[in-house]
């Protein structure tokens, strides 16, 4: 793996693809700096080496050059986080930015305007990528969140550089996933939750060869239970995925993977936080009731598996955690994973909503690694090679 420490950045300009797609409020202030903070180690390292830095990112999904999506809004925050002056240039290609990047001195930082002001970015346009490439001597990709896209700045641009590498953040993502998928420590446990079986089938099928325990939770549970003949009331179900659910269970058995499904569930008489609730056996949900979280016995069962695990992958919540009365299962799971981590297990939380959950319940510092890329993480778990990663390896 090509990483920052393999390159001497002295007197070189590093063009870094970062992920500064941060949330802004109505005053265009950054409301969550996590992504900017995450890019700091790579930037610091290059500057310390005697190089200069050109930062490029997208922000939101602008239609054309819509100033509401200008990276100019975040320049001061980037500067505050880095503790250094950041010069912003109001375009990402053309005369002005080219001049600005050409004149960069060691230790200086330049932030380019939103890449997605040009449709060529997401189209992966080669001529556009070549123009971007003019800003640096070395290309560094540190944006895991977009590594699964063959965009100009994430993939195509790499072909114009002899020297290119992964930034610290992206390297850490790849290493963490490798620790989970190619571990020699056992047992390996994957917890797959979330809303639907359909969005996780490929992930589950791909990881069956790598794991010892598969814990299933969340909305997808009820498709498995119905497929096995259980009563699921009005719970979320994908009827056309029942057969696949049974196939997954059969495949797991063949590969000696122990599957742990919920044995009880919290049910609600309406899909809202103030609905009436009770706990019932997982396969005895009365008509009109909806499964919204796992029950206490299930949490106990899952806890025992997690306690014994050496490697833990968590993707997807166990219930409708956004509603406080249905969040208990997800919170308990997070605590169990944190406890196992303290006792020496390696835990990786990745993919969309489980990341939101660990943040919401403040356990992000108690797990080994929280992935920064939802879609990218899922694609890696599906066994796909990501264009942004391949482009650096080439
Ligand atoms: P995903 O993006 O597939 O990981 O799904 C995350 C979503 O699944 C969250 O918004 C949860 O509210 C939702 N979810 C979890 N459990 C259930 C459930 N029992 N019924 C409906 N939605 C659920």
Boltz pocket constraint, residues with backbone or C-beta under 6 A from the ligand:
constraints:
  - pocket:
      binder: B
      contacts: [[A, 193], [A, 194], [A, 195], [A, 196], [A, 199], [A, 217], [A, 218], [A, 219], [A, 220], [A, 236], [A, 291], [A, 292], [A, 293], [A, 315], [A, 316], [A, 317], [A, 318], [A, 319], [A, 320], [A, 321], [A, 322], [A, 351], [A, 352], [A, 353], [A, 354]]
      max_distance: 6.0
